[in-house]
Amino acid sequence: GSNVRIIVKSVHARPDGQVEIFISPSKTIKELTQEVATALGGIFSPEQMVLSFKGNALLESSSVEDYNIGNGDIIDVSSQELGDTQSDSSFRVDIHTLSSGRFSVEVETCDTIHDVKVKVQEDQGIPVIQQRLIFAGRQLEDRGTLLEYDIVSPVQMRLALRLRGGMYHVASGFSNTTGEFLFTNIRLNGETVPVHTAWTHDELLEHVSEAMKTENVATCLTQKFKKTAISFRLRELEKEEYRLATELA
């Protein structure tokens, strides 16, 4: 395929804060990063740079076309100082599970998601192969680093367990056996209200502020909880249906 023209924005690009790069869509993000480092005059090494597109950090091992980056698209570059005080690069991540509640592990920005799973296995005894880490509603890939996912300070993650047979066991908030909703409750202004463990911080704030505007906060949040729980249950059923279909095929 022919090369695409990418506009790279960086505070270090002279004179107007951006440079143009022509690159083949099949090239990896790692190769693009090397091109960017050269275009910026070598003031940063590729290892010090994180490229992002539409607000998402790009994984080095993916290709330009994987992200549908085309002509005239804008890539942002942020740099991190290497060799700074190492203590700054380590922090704790809170991990929430359906069964054991929550725990935290010490991580470094350069850790891959696989590294984090190994730490979870050491801490909780959950095999790496069964772990699915979810952050901001998105499942994290083993080969990506925390830095690539823009996780550079304490955050909350969810741990979904992949049971044998390929079924996902997400904290759906719905009991398969009894058909009951399994509410996770918090105290809000002296009232007990349900919140779903899968909601991101932003979603939680949004749902709570919407509920505050209604007659009954608890009723509104209960509806929102049920909606989330049912959508997770639907996804689990779809996966189960797919698994059965492939076994029968």
C-alpha positions as CSV (number, residue, x, y, z in Angstrom):
1,G,0.0,0.0,0.0
2,S,1.1,3.6,-0.5
3,N,2.3,5.7,2.4
4,V,0.0,7.8,4.6
5,R,0.7,11.3,5.7
6,I,0.5,11.6,9.5
7,I,0.6,14.8,11.4
8,V,2.5,14.5,14.7
9,K,1.9,17.1,17.3
10,S,4.5,17.7,20.0
11,V,5.5,20.7,22.1
12,H,9.0,20.0,20.9
13,A,8.3,20.1,17.2
14,R,9.7,23.3,15.6
15,P,8.6,25.8,14.6
16,D,4.9,25.3,14.8
17,G,4.4,22.3,17.1
18,Q,3.9,19.7,14.5
19,V,5.8,17.6,11.9
20,E,4.6,15.5,9.0
21,I,5.6,11.9,8.6
22,F,5.0,9.6,5.6
23,I,4.8,6.0,6.6
24,S,3.4,2.7,5.3
25,P,0.2,1.6,7.0
26,S,1.7,-1.8,7.6
27,K,4.5,-0.4,9.8
28,T,4.3,-1.0,13.5
29,I,3.7,1.7,16.1
30,K,7.3,1.0,17.3
31,E,8.6,1.8,13.8
32,L,6.5,5.0,13.7
33,T,7.8,6.0,17.1
34,Q,11.4,5.7,15.7
35,E,10.4,7.9,12.8
36,V,8.9,10.4,15.1
37,A,12.1,10.4,17.3
38,T,14.2,11.2,14.2
39,A,11.8,13.9,13.0
40,L,11.9,15.6,16.4
41,G,15.7,15.8,16.1
42,G,16.6,13.1,18.5
43,I,15.8,15.1,21.7
44,F,14.0,12.0,23.0
45,S,14.7,8.3,22.5
46,P,11.8,6.2,21.2
47,E,11.6,4.5,24.6
48,Q,10.8,7.9,26.2
49,M,7.8,8.6,23.9
50,V,4.2,7.5,24.0
51,L,2.1,8.0,20.9
52,S,-1.6,8.5,21.2
53,F,-4.4,8.7,18.7
54,K,-7.9,10.2,19.6
55,G,-6.9,10.0,23.2
56,N,-5.8,6.3,23.2
57,A,-2.2,5.3,23.8
58,L,-0.9,3.2,20.9
59,L,0.6,-0.3,21.5
60,E,4.1,-0.6,20.0
61,S,3.4,-4.1,18.6
62,S,0.2,-3.0,16.7
63,S,0.4,-1.5,13.2
64,V,-0.6,1.9,11.9
65,E,-3.5,0.3,10.0
66,D,-4.7,-1.6,13.0
67,Y,-5.8,1.8,14.4
68,N,-7.2,3.0,11.1
69,I,-4.8,5.9,11.1
70,G,-5.1,7.5,7.6
71,N,-4.0,10.6,5.6
72,G,-4.0,13.8,7.6
73,D,-4.7,12.1,10.9
74,I,-3.1,13.7,14.0
75,I,-1.0,11.7,16.4
76,D,-0.1,13.2,19.8
77,V,3.3,12.6,21.4
78,S,4.0,12.7,25.1
79,S,7.4,12.1,26.6
80,Q,8.4,10.7,29.9
81,E,11.7,11.4,31.5
82,L,13.7,8.2,31.8
83,G,16.1,7.7,34.7
84,D,14.0,9.9,37.0
85,T,13.6,8.9,40.6
86,Q,12.5,5.3,40.2
87,S,10.2,5.6,43.3
88,D,7.9,7.8,41.2
89,S,7.3,5.1,38.6
90,S,5.9,2.6,41.1
91,F,2.4,2.8,42.6
92,R,-0.4,0.6,43.8
93,V,-3.3,-0.6,41.7
94,D,-6.6,-1.5,43.4
95,I,-8.1,-4.6,41.9
96,H,-11.8,-5.5,42.4
97,T,-13.1,-9.0,42.0
98,L,-16.5,-10.5,42.4
99,S,-15.4,-13.2,44.9
100,S,-12.7,-11.8,47.0
101,G,-13.7,-8.2,47.1
102,R,-10.6,-6.0,46.6
103,F,-6.8,-6.1,47.0
104,S,-4.0,-4.1,45.6
105,V,-0.6,-4.8,44.0
106,E,2.5,-2.8,43.6
107,V,3.3,-2.0,39.9
108,E,5.7,0.0,37.8
109,T,4.7,2.0,34.7
110,C,7.0,-0.2,32.6
111,D,5.2,-3.4,33.7
112,T,3.2,-5.2,31.1
113,I,-0.3,-6.4,31.8
114,H,1.1,-9.9,31.9
115,D,3.6,-8.8,34.7
116,V,0.6,-7.4,36.6
117,K,-1.2,-10.7,36.3
118,V,1.8,-12.6,37.6
119,K,1.8,-10.3,40.7
120,V,-1.9,-11.0,41.1
121,Q,-1.2,-14.8,40.9
122,E,1.6,-14.4,43.5
123,D,-0.7,-12.3,45.8
124,Q,-4.0,-14.1,45.3
125,G,-3.2,-17.5,43.8
126,I,-5.3,-16.9,40.8
127,P,-3.6,-18.5,37.7
128,V,-2.5,-15.9,35.1
129,I,-4.4,-17.8,32.3
130,Q,-7.7,-17.3,34.1
131,Q,-7.3,-13.6,34.6
132,R,-8.9,-10.8,32.5
133,L,-8.0,-7.3,33.7
134,I,-10.5,-4.6,32.8
135,F,-9.8,-0.9,33.0
136,A,-12.2,1.9,31.9
137,G,-14.5,-0.7,30.4
138,R,-11.8,-2.2,28.2
139,Q,-10.0,-5.5,28.5
140,L,-6.2,-5.0,28.7
141,E,-3.9,-7.0,26.4
142,D,-1.1,-9.0,28.0
143,R,1.6,-7.4,25.9
144,G,0.6,-3.8,26.5
145,T,2.4,-1.9,29.3
146,L,0.7,0.2,31.9
147,L,2.3,3.3,30.4
148,E,0.9,2.4,26.9
149,Y,-2.6,2.3,28.5
150,D,-1.9,5.6,30.2
151,I,-2.0,4.0,33.7
152,V,0.7,6.0,35.5
153,S,-0.9,6.5,38.9
154,P,-3.1,4.6,41.3
155,V,-6.3,3.4,39.6
156,Q,-9.0,0.8,40.1
157,M,-9.2,-2.2,37.8
158,R,-11.7,-5.1,37.6
159,L,-10.6,-8.7,37.5
160,A,-12.9,-11.0,35.6
161,L,-12.1,-14.7,35.8
162,R,-12.1,-16.8,32.7
163,L,-13.4,-20.2,33.8
164,R,-12.3,-23.3,32.1
165,G,-14.3,-23.9,28.9
166,G,-13.8,-20.3,27.8
167,M,-16.8,-18.8,29.6
168,Y,-16.3,-15.3,31.0
169,H,-17.4,-14.9,34.5
170,V,-17.9,-11.1,34.8
171,A,-19.1,-9.5,37.9
172,S,-22.5,-9.3,36.2
173,G,-24.5,-8.7,39.3
174,F,-27.0,-11.4,38.3
175,S,-27.4,-14.9,39.7
176,N,-27.7,-17.6,37.0
177,T,-29.4,-20.0,39.3
178,T,-32.0,-17.9,41.1
179,G,-32.5,-15.1,38.6
180,E,-32.0,-12.6,41.3
181,F,-30.0,-9.4,41.1
182,L,-26.9,-9.4,43.3
183,F,-26.6,-5.7,44.3
184,T,-23.4,-4.1,45.5
185,N,-24.6,-1.3,47.8
186,I,-22.9,1.9,49.0
187,R,-24.0,4.6,51.5
188,L,-24.9,7.8,49.8
189,N,-26.1,10.8,51.8
190,G,-27.3,8.4,54.5
191,E,-29.2,6.2,52.0
192,T,-28.2,2.7,50.8
193,V,-28.1,2.6,47.0
194,P,-26.8,0.0,44.5
195,V,-23.9,0.6,42.2
196,H,-22.4,-1.8,39.7
197,T,-18.8,-2.8,40.0
198,A,-18.4,-2.6,36.2
199,W,-19.2,1.1,36.1
200,T,-16.1,3.3,35.5
201,H,-15.5,6.2,37.8
202,D,-17.0,8.6,35.2
203,E,-20.1,6.4,34.7
204,L,-20.6,6.1,38.4
205,L,-20.5,9.9,38.8
206,E,-22.8,10.3,35.8
207,H,-25.4,7.8,37.0
208,V,-25.4,9.2,40.6
209,S,-25.8,12.8,39.4
210,E,-28.7,11.7,37.1
211,A,-30.3,9.8,40.0
212,M,-30.0,12.8,42.3
213,K,-32.3,14.7,39.9
214,T,-35.1,12.2,40.3
215,E,-37.7,11.6,43.0
216,N,-36.1,8.5,44.3
217,V,-32.3,8.1,44.0
218,A,-32.3,4.4,45.1
219,T,-35.0,3.5,42.6
220,C,-33.2,5.2,39.7
221,L,-29.9,3.6,40.5
222,T,-31.6,0.2,41.0
223,Q,-32.9,0.5,37.4
224,K,-29.5,1.5,36.1
225,F,-27.9,-1.4,38.0
226,K,-30.4,-3.9,36.5
227,K,-29.8,-2.6,33.0
228,T,-26.0,-3.1,33.4
229,A,-26.4,-6.5,35.0
230,I,-28.8,-7.7,32.2
231,S,-26.5,-6.5,29.5
232,F,-23.6,-8.5,31.0
233,R,-25.8,-11.5,31.4
234,L,-26.8,-11.2,27.7
235,R,-23.2,-11.1,26.8
236,E,-22.5,-14.2,28.9
237,L,-25.4,-16.0,27.2
238,E,-24.2,-15.0,23.8
239,K,-20.7,-16.4,24.6
240,E,-22.3,-19.6,25.9
241,E,-24.4,-19.9,22.8
242,Y,-21.3,-19.3,20.6
243,R,-19.4,-21.9,22.6
244,L,-22.1,-24.5,22.2
245,A,-22.4,-23.7,18.5
246,T,-18.7,-24.2,18.0
247,E,-18.7,-27.5,20.0
248,L,-21.6,-28.8,17.8
249,A,-20.1,-27.6,14.5
